């Protein structure tokens, strides 16, 4: 194990990182069908993304990472999703869990990134476990479902109840546990995001030292364990806004991919049982394309505004207040709503052929629809949170704001 490096890495620009993704598009597209069939991203794709440094965008520069920004995370995730949604989801969730690990004390960071600069962390925040307080930490037993990227992770950040010596639950925590200490139940049988490998991780009486447990309620309001917050603004970013907004990064790319595909086929695709020899001739089709494009543009504008809010506050060392964080939750839900509506329009515009197994639109549709139902993305919950914040209604429906 090595400690944090003394020389910081010079990070590539967001444009360069996106360019690296685009170079990998042929490979990611070629492996997409196999990833669905195997219910995990093909290892060749994971290795290519690793070699390109795309799992380092949220890792501290002290360990050779790029320590970028929330906006860059969105751009990279979207670029990968243009090629394959499941691969983008694994990259996104791994990177944001790496970001979470960088909020812990350096001792924990050294154990993860110091030992392996290419470390990959999966995570589930829900505290679906039992714990026993012991000297220096806790013994943890539990199961955590939907660990995206579970096949590729080297560590996991898992929600636990924090107990005292009497066994009473006194707080909620996030525990960092080596993947080698965890079992895996292959449970991910789903209609969309099939290749995300979001399986169940299992702990049986695993010891977790105190320095690898972060208390979640204080973190929600900006109290982190890292000793480097004065010099590493990225890790001052607001917890829940980051965790929520990254989840719609892949949606941006899926929307773009669907629009580009339908437009690309329109000039040579007739509209069945009409006199239109090409879809481009139809005013009705033109209106559908315009509406879908507008929805996708709206999604990007809201996602980028929210990312700018988070990034700029972190740069200034200001933790966003409740209303600002609630707006990011609302923007997150709206991005998902816009993209799923746009893809539905594009499916209808393209026609019944959208659902052929060989047509990438059907996978885009399934991946987008599945990812859009993530609990932290839910538009209805997010809009209610924001509406209550605007109206000053003190009736909290979720702690995740």
NUDREN-440582 format. One record per residue (C-alpha): residue number from 0; x, z, y; residue in one letter. Coordinates in nm, 3 decimals, padded with zeros to 5 digits. Each point is the difference from the previous one (the first is absolute). Example, Ala and Ser with C-alpha at 12.3 -4.5 7.8 and 13.67 -1.06 7.14 Angstrom:
2
NODE    nr        px        pz        py   rest
NODE     0    01.230    00.780   -00.450      a
NODE     1    00.137   -00.066    00.344      s
***
This chain:
401
NODE    nr        px        pz        py   rest
NODE     0    00.000    00.000    00.000      x
NODE     1    00.120   -00.083    00.349      x
NODE     2   -00.110    00.148    00.329      x
NODE     3   -00.133   -00.192    00.298      x
NODE     4    00.231   -00.271    00.123      x
NODE     5    00.170    00.061    00.332      x
NODE     6   -00.015   -00.364    00.107      x
NODE     7   -00.345   -00.137    00.075      x
NODE     8   -00.104   -00.337   -00.131      x
NODE     9   -00.070   -00.280    00.244      x
NODE    10   -00.353   -00.099   -00.085      x
NODE    11   -00.108   -00.363   -00.017      x
NODE    12   -00.272   -00.105    00.243      x
NODE    13   -00.362   -00.022   -00.106      x
NODE    14    00.024   -00.378    00.024      x
NODE    15    00.298   -00.002   -00.236      x
NODE    16   -00.180    00.222   -00.250      x
NODE    17   -00.305   -00.228    00.006      x
NODE    18    00.228   -00.301   -00.045      x
NODE    19    00.146    00.168   -00.310      x
NODE    20   -00.351    00.039   -00.137      x
NODE    21   -00.085   -00.364    00.062      x
NODE    22    00.310   -00.105   -00.194      x
NODE    23   -00.142    00.192   -00.295      x
NODE    24   -00.350   -00.153    00.022      x
NODE    25    00.054   -00.257   -00.280      x
NODE    26    00.121    00.273   -00.238      x
NODE    27   -00.278    00.246    00.092      x
NODE    28   -00.268   -00.267   -00.037      x
NODE    29    00.140   -00.115   -00.332      x
NODE    30   -00.008    00.355   -00.138      x
NODE    31   -00.342    00.096    00.139      x
NODE    32   -00.205   -00.103   -00.305      x
NODE    33    00.237    00.175   -00.241      x
NODE    34   -00.019    00.314    00.214      x
NODE    35   -00.378    00.000   -00.033      x
NODE    36    00.015   -00.052   -00.373      x
NODE    37    00.259    00.276   -00.052      x
NODE    38   -00.169    00.231    00.255      x
NODE    39    00.332    00.058    00.173      x
NODE    40    00.213   -00.203    00.237      x
NODE    41    00.250   -00.210   -00.192      x
NODE    42    00.339    00.172    00.003      x
NODE    43    00.167   -00.319    00.126      x
NODE    44   -00.211    00.025    00.316      x
NODE    45    00.078    00.371    00.045      x
NODE    46    00.370   -00.068   -00.037      x
NODE    47   -00.011   -00.291    00.245      x
NODE    48   -00.176    00.216    00.259      x
NODE    49    00.254    00.278   -00.062      x
NODE    50    00.295   -00.238    00.037      x
NODE    51   -00.149   -00.127    00.327      x
NODE    52   -00.014    00.358    00.134      x
NODE    53   -00.378   -00.005    00.034      x
NODE    54   -00.043    00.342   -00.159      x
NODE    55    00.231    00.147    00.266      x
NODE    56   -00.210   -00.063    00.310      x
NODE    57   -00.115    00.363    00.019      x
NODE    58    00.317    00.164   -00.137      x
NODE    59    00.224    00.180    00.252      x
NODE    60    00.305   -00.186    00.124      x
NODE    61    00.205    00.302   -00.106      x
NODE    62   -00.043   -00.124   -00.357      x
NODE    63    00.042   -00.369    00.066      x
NODE    64   -00.367   -00.057    00.078      x
NODE    65   -00.150   -00.196    00.288      x
NODE    66   -00.219    00.273    00.160      x
NODE    67   -00.218   -00.261    00.168      x
NODE    68   -00.349    00.058    00.143      x
NODE    69   -00.364    00.003   -00.097      x
NODE    70   -00.044   -00.350    00.148      x
NODE    71    00.286   -00.129   -00.215      x
NODE    72   -00.157    00.158   -00.307      x
NODE    73   -00.320   -00.192    00.074      x
NODE    74    00.182   -00.329    00.053      x
NODE    75    00.204    00.028   -00.320      x
NODE    76   -00.299    00.105   -00.210      x
NODE    77   -00.210   -00.284    00.139      x
NODE    78    00.273   -00.255   -00.067      x
NODE    79    00.025    00.110   -00.365      x
NODE    80   -00.380   -00.007   -00.037      x
NODE    81   -00.003   -00.365    00.106      x
NODE    82    00.168   -00.060   -00.336      x
NODE    83   -00.160    00.274   -00.212      x
NODE    84   -00.224    00.293    00.087      x
NODE    85    00.100    00.227   -00.288      x
NODE    86    00.368   -00.034    00.075      x
NODE    87   -00.070    00.074    00.367      x
NODE    88   -00.197    00.312   -00.092      x
NODE    89    00.286    00.138   -00.212      x
NODE    90    00.253   -00.073    00.275      x
NODE    91   -00.226    00.157    00.264      x
NODE    92   -00.077    00.319   -00.189      x
NODE    93    00.360    00.046   -00.107      x
NODE    94    00.130   -00.044    00.353      x
NODE    95   -00.249    00.241    00.153      x
NODE    96    00.078    00.259   -00.268      x
NODE    97    00.370   -00.047    00.078      x
NODE    98   -00.094    00.071    00.363      x
NODE    99   -00.178    00.316   -00.115      x
NODE   100    00.310    00.113   -00.189      x
NODE   101    00.201   -00.036    00.322      x
NODE   102   -00.221    00.268    00.161      x
NODE   103    00.140    00.261   -00.240      x
NODE   104    00.315    00.209    00.060      x
NODE   105    00.330   -00.181   -00.043      x
NODE   106    00.065    00.183   -00.326      x
NODE   107   -00.297   -00.178   -00.153      x
NODE   108    00.095   -00.331    00.162      x
NODE   109    00.352    00.027   -00.141      x
NODE   110   -00.140    00.049   -00.349      x
NODE   111   -00.207   -00.318    00.032      x
NODE   112    00.177   -00.247    00.228      x
NODE   113    00.347    00.151   -00.014      x
NODE   114   -00.001   -00.038   -00.376      x
NODE   115   -00.157   -00.348    00.013      x
NODE   116   -00.030   -00.198    00.325      x
NODE   117   -00.247   -00.229   -00.180      x
NODE   118   -00.225    00.290   -00.103      x
NODE   119   -00.369   -00.082   -00.029      x
NODE   120   -00.263    00.270    00.050      x
NODE   121   -00.363   -00.023   -00.108      x
NODE   122   -00.260    00.247    00.115      x
NODE   123   -00.345    00.158   -00.014      x
NODE   124   -00.104    00.252    00.264      x
NODE   125   -00.295    00.156   -00.186      x
NODE   126    00.099    00.344   -00.138      x
NODE   127   -00.119   -00.059   -00.357      x
NODE   128    00.222    00.260   -00.163      x
NODE   129    00.055    00.367   -00.064      x
NODE   130    00.306    00.191    00.118      x
NODE   131    00.170    00.330   -00.069      x
NODE   132    00.225    00.159    00.264      x
NODE   133    00.341    00.089   -00.142      x
NODE   134    00.336    00.088    00.152      x
NODE   135    00.115   -00.289    00.219      x
NODE   136   -00.306   -00.220   -00.042      x
NODE   137   -00.298   -00.080   -00.220      x
NODE   138   -00.070   -00.108   -00.354      x
NODE   139   -00.241   -00.293    00.006      x
NODE   140   -00.242   -00.138   -00.257      x
NODE   141   -00.243   -00.277    00.074      x
NODE   142   -00.112   -00.363   -00.005      x
NODE   143   -00.004   -00.239    00.294      x
NODE   144   -00.189   -00.326   -00.024      x
NODE   145    00.068   -00.327    00.177      x
NODE   146    00.376    00.021    00.053      x
NODE   147    00.059   -00.355    00.122      x
NODE   148    00.335   -00.131   -00.118      x
NODE   149    00.023    00.272   -00.266      x
NODE   150    00.198   -00.224   -00.235      x
NODE   151    00.273   -00.056    00.258      x
NODE   152    00.020    00.341    00.172      x
NODE   153    00.303    00.226   -00.029      x
NODE   154   -00.174    00.294    00.174      x
NODE   155   -00.357    00.102    00.077      x
NODE   156   -00.159    00.191    00.288      x
NODE   157   -00.296    00.185   -00.149      x
NODE   158   -00.262    00.227    00.153      x
NODE   159   -00.005    00.359   -00.120      x
NODE   160   -00.184    00.321    00.088      x
NODE   161    00.252    00.245    00.144      x
NODE   162   -00.049    00.340   -00.162      x
NODE   163    00.141    00.346    00.065      x
NODE   164    00.133    00.254   -00.252      x
NODE   165   -00.355    00.110   -00.084      x
NODE   166   -00.110   -00.354   -00.086      x
NODE   167   -00.218   -00.037    00.309      x
NODE   168   -00.001   -00.340    00.171      x
NODE   169    00.139    00.047    00.349      x
NODE   170    00.072   -00.357    00.109      x
NODE   171    00.024   -00.364   -00.106      x
NODE   172    00.335   -00.166   -00.061      x
NODE   173    00.171   -00.322   -00.092      x
NODE   174    00.263    00.043   -00.272      x
NODE   175    00.287   -00.240   -00.065      x
NODE   176    00.064   -00.031   -00.373      x
NODE   177    00.245   -00.227   -00.185      x
NODE   178   -00.182   -00.269   -00.193      x
NODE   179    00.209    00.098   -00.304      x
NODE   180   -00.177    00.339   -00.001      x
NODE   181   -00.344   -00.162   -00.020      x
NODE   182   -00.203   -00.166   -00.270      x
NODE   183   -00.211   -00.311    00.056      x
NODE   184   -00.345   -00.082   -00.131      x
NODE   185   -00.075   -00.373    00.011      x
NODE   186   -00.345    00.014    00.162      x
NODE   187   -00.008   -00.286    00.252      x
NODE   188   -00.266   -00.242   -00.129      x
NODE   189   -00.169   -00.151    00.305      x
NODE   190   -00.144   -00.319    00.151      x
NODE   191    00.243   -00.034    00.291      x
NODE   192    00.354    00.108    00.088      x
NODE   193    00.058   -00.019   -00.373      x
NODE   194    00.376   -00.025    00.032      x
NODE   195    00.035    00.313    00.214      x
NODE   196    00.050    00.216   -00.308      x
NODE   197   -00.190    00.286    00.162      x
NODE   198    00.012    00.223   -00.305      x
NODE   199   -00.028    00.375   -00.061      x
NODE   200    00.314    00.211    00.026      x
NODE   201    00.009    00.326   -00.194      x
NODE   202    00.197    00.323    00.057      x
NODE   203    00.023    00.272   -00.262      x
NODE   204    00.150    00.322    00.132      x
NODE   205    00.251   -00.176    00.226      x
NODE   206    00.207    00.215    00.238      x
NODE   207   -00.004   -00.115    00.364      x
NODE   208    00.234    00.183    00.243      x
NODE   209   -00.129    00.108    00.340      x
NODE   210    00.202   -00.258    00.191      x
NODE   211   -00.189   -00.274   -00.183      x
NODE   212   -00.344    00.123    00.106      x
NODE   213   -00.147   -00.095    00.339      x
NODE   214   -00.309    00.178    00.130      x
NODE   215   -00.262   -00.266    00.077      x
NODE   216   -00.221    00.165    00.268      x
NODE   217    00.294    00.064    00.239      x
NODE   218    00.131   -00.351   -00.070      x
NODE   219   -00.333   -00.150    00.107      x
NODE   220    00.064    00.138    00.347      x
NODE   221    00.368   -00.096    00.009      x
NODE   222    00.197    00.286   -00.156      x
NODE   223    00.253   -00.159   -00.237      x
NODE   224    00.299    00.139   -00.185      x
NODE   225    00.268   -00.254    00.094      x
NODE   226    00.291    00.131    00.207      x
NODE   227    00.050   -00.343    00.160      x
NODE   228   -00.320   -00.047    00.199      x
NODE   229    00.185    00.016    00.333      x
NODE   230    00.194   -00.316   -00.084      x
NODE   231   -00.230   -00.182   -00.245      x
NODE   232   -00.316   -00.090    00.188      x
NODE   233   -00.156   -00.191   -00.291      x
NODE   234   -00.043    00.329   -00.184      x
NODE   235   -00.180    00.155    00.295      x
NODE   236   -00.288   -00.245   -00.059      x
NODE   237   -00.344    00.150   -00.054      x
NODE   238   -00.058    00.070   -00.368      x
NODE   239   -00.354   -00.118   -00.076      x
NODE   240    00.005   -00.300    00.236      x
NODE   241    00.307   -00.128   -00.185      x
NODE   242   -00.144    00.073   -00.345      x
NODE   243   -00.326   -00.174    00.091      x
NODE   244    00.115   -00.303    00.196      x
NODE   245    00.263   -00.116   -00.250      x
NODE   246   -00.279   -00.045   -00.254      x
NODE   247   -00.137   -00.299    00.192      x
NODE   248    00.335   -00.173    00.040      x
NODE   249   -00.062   -00.198   -00.320      x
NODE   250   -00.349   -00.087    00.125      x
NODE   251    00.149   -00.189    00.294      x
NODE   252    00.200   -00.222   -00.233      x
NODE   253   -00.286   -00.050   -00.243      x
NODE   254   -00.222   -00.117    00.284      x
NODE   255    00.261   -00.244    00.125      x
NODE   256    00.061   -00.132   -00.351      x
NODE   257   -00.371   -00.062   -00.058      x
NODE   258   -00.044   -00.178    00.332      x
NODE   259    00.306   -00.220   -00.050      x
NODE   260   -00.112   -00.096   -00.350      x
NODE   261   -00.352   -00.099    00.100      x
NODE   262    00.119   -00.198    00.303      x
NODE   263    00.267   -00.168   -00.210      x
NODE   264   -00.257   -00.130   -00.249      x
NODE   265   -00.273   -00.094    00.248      x
NODE   266    00.108   -00.355    00.088      x
NODE   267   -00.018   -00.119   -00.361      x
NODE   268   -00.283    00.217   -00.135      x
NODE   269   -00.355   -00.138    00.024      x
NODE   270   -00.307    00.217    00.035      x
NODE   271   -00.193   -00.046   -00.323      x
NODE   272   -00.350   -00.150    00.017      x
NODE   273    00.043   -00.105    00.362      x
NODE   274    00.124   -00.314    00.173      x
NODE   275    00.313    00.181    00.122      x
NODE   276    00.305   -00.152   -00.169      x
NODE   277    00.221    00.269    00.155      x
NODE   278   -00.084    00.354    00.103      x
NODE   279    00.168   -00.063    00.334      x
NODE   280   -00.286   -00.236    00.095      x
NODE   281   -00.260    00.275   -00.013      x
NODE   282   -00.086    00.193    00.315      x
NODE   283   -00.128    00.282   -00.219      x
NODE   284    00.337    00.022   -00.174      x
NODE   285    00.181   -00.013    00.334      x
NODE   286   -00.206    00.297    00.121      x
NODE   287    00.082    00.197   -00.315      x
NODE   288    00.371   -00.062    00.045      x
NODE   289   -00.016    00.105    00.364      x
NODE   290   -00.186    00.320   -00.086      x
NODE   291    00.241    00.092   -00.279      x
NODE   292    00.302   -00.070    00.221      x
NODE   293   -00.147    00.212    00.279      x
NODE   294   -00.056    00.292   -00.238      x
NODE   295    00.357   -00.025   -00.130      x
NODE   296    00.133   -00.015    00.356      x
NODE   297   -00.208    00.307    00.089      x
NODE   298    00.144    00.185   -00.298      x
NODE   299    00.354   -00.077    00.114      x
NODE   300   -00.069    00.105    00.358      x
NODE   301   -00.145    00.334   -00.103      x
NODE   302    00.274    00.066   -00.255      x
NODE   303    00.275   -00.079    00.250      x
NODE   304   -00.160    00.209    00.275      x
NODE   305   -00.021    00.297   -00.235      x
NODE   306    00.360   -00.047   -00.114      x
NODE   307    00.116   -00.019    00.360      x
NODE   308   -00.184    00.323    00.079      x
NODE   309    00.176    00.179   -00.285      x
NODE   310    00.345   -00.152    00.057      x
NODE   311    00.000    00.057    00.376      x
NODE   312   -00.114    00.362   -00.031      x
NODE   313    00.275    00.067   -00.254      x
NODE   314    00.261   -00.160    00.225      x
NODE   315   -00.109    00.228    00.286      x
NODE   316   -00.005    00.307   -00.221      x
NODE   317   -00.373    00.049    00.057      x
NODE   318   -00.231    00.080   -00.289      x
NODE   319   -00.333   -00.183    00.051      x
NODE   320   -00.301    00.222    00.063      x
NODE   321   -00.301    00.006   -00.230      x
NODE   322   -00.190   -00.274    00.182      x
NODE   323    00.298   -00.236   -00.008      x
NODE   324    00.051    00.063   -00.371      x
NODE   325   -00.371   -00.050   -00.062      x
NODE   326    00.018   -00.340    00.170      x
NODE   327    00.273   -00.107   -00.240      x
NODE   328   -00.225    00.099   -00.290      x
NODE   329   -00.279   -00.206    00.156      x
NODE   330    00.230   -00.298    00.057      x
NODE   331    00.113    00.023   -00.362      x
NODE   332   -00.355   -00.021   -00.128      x
NODE   333   -00.079   -00.286    00.234      x
NODE   334    00.299   -00.202   -00.120      x
NODE   335   -00.122    00.030   -00.359      x
NODE   336   -00.355   -00.088    00.102      x
NODE   337    00.112   -00.308    00.194      x
NODE   338    00.221   -00.132   -00.279      x
NODE   339   -00.254    00.049   -00.277      x
NODE   340   -00.269   -00.171    00.210      x
NODE   341    00.236   -00.288    00.079      x
NODE   342    00.090   -00.051   -00.366      x
NODE   343   -00.368    00.002   -00.099      x
NODE   344   -00.066   -00.274    00.255      x
NODE   345    00.296   -00.202   -00.126      x
NODE   346   -00.117    00.029   -00.362      x
NODE   347   -00.338   -00.142    00.098      x
NODE   348    00.156   -00.269    00.215      x
NODE   349    00.238   -00.113   -00.274      x
NODE   350   -00.276    00.001   -00.263      x
NODE   351   -00.052    00.111   -00.359      x
NODE   352    00.348   -00.124   -00.091      x
NODE   353    00.131    00.311    00.176      x
NODE   354   -00.068    00.193   -00.319      x
NODE   355    00.195   -00.216   -00.242      x
NODE   356    00.273    00.191   -00.179      x
NODE   357    00.258   -00.248    00.129      x
NODE   358   -00.112    00.043    00.361      x
NODE   359    00.203    00.262    00.192      x
NODE   360   -00.305    00.077    00.214      x
NODE   361   -00.167    00.199   -00.275      x
NODE   362    00.304    00.229   -00.032      x
NODE   363    00.026    00.035    00.379      x
NODE   364   -00.369    00.096    00.008      x
NODE   365    00.031    00.256   -00.281      x
NODE   366    00.318    00.154    00.139      x
NODE   367   -00.139    00.028    00.351      x
NODE   368   -00.335    00.138   -00.111      x
NODE   369    00.161    00.263   -00.220      x
NODE   370    00.260    00.115    00.253      x
NODE   371   -00.261    00.015    00.278      x
NODE   372   -00.182    00.273   -00.195      x
NODE   373    00.291    00.246    00.017      x
NODE   374   -00.148    00.332    00.110      x
NODE   375    00.228    00.031    00.306      x
NODE   376   -00.101   -00.351    00.113      x
NODE   377   -00.380    00.048   -00.033      x
NODE   378   -00.157   -00.144    00.319      x
NODE   379   -00.304    00.229   -00.015      x
NODE   380    00.208    00.319   -00.011      x
NODE   381    00.247   -00.132    00.258      x
NODE   382   -00.271   -00.105    00.245      x
NODE   383   -00.176    00.335   -00.031      x
NODE   384    00.327    00.184    00.065      x
NODE   385    00.061   -00.208    00.313      x
NODE   386   -00.358    00.025    00.123      x
NODE   387    00.004    00.379   -00.029      x
NODE   388    00.333    00.010    00.185      x
NODE   389   -00.136   -00.214    00.285      x
NODE   390   -00.312    00.215    00.029      x
NODE   391    00.179    00.332   -00.033      x
NODE   392   -00.200    00.087   -00.311      x
NODE   393    00.185    00.280   -00.176      x
NODE   394   -00.109   -00.077   -00.354      x
NODE   395    00.302   -00.097   -00.206      x
NODE   396   -00.073   -00.213   -00.307      x
NODE   397    00.364   -00.048   -00.112      x
NODE   398    00.331    00.169    00.071      x
NODE   399    00.177   -00.338   -00.017      x
NODE   400    00.006   -00.097    00.368      x
***
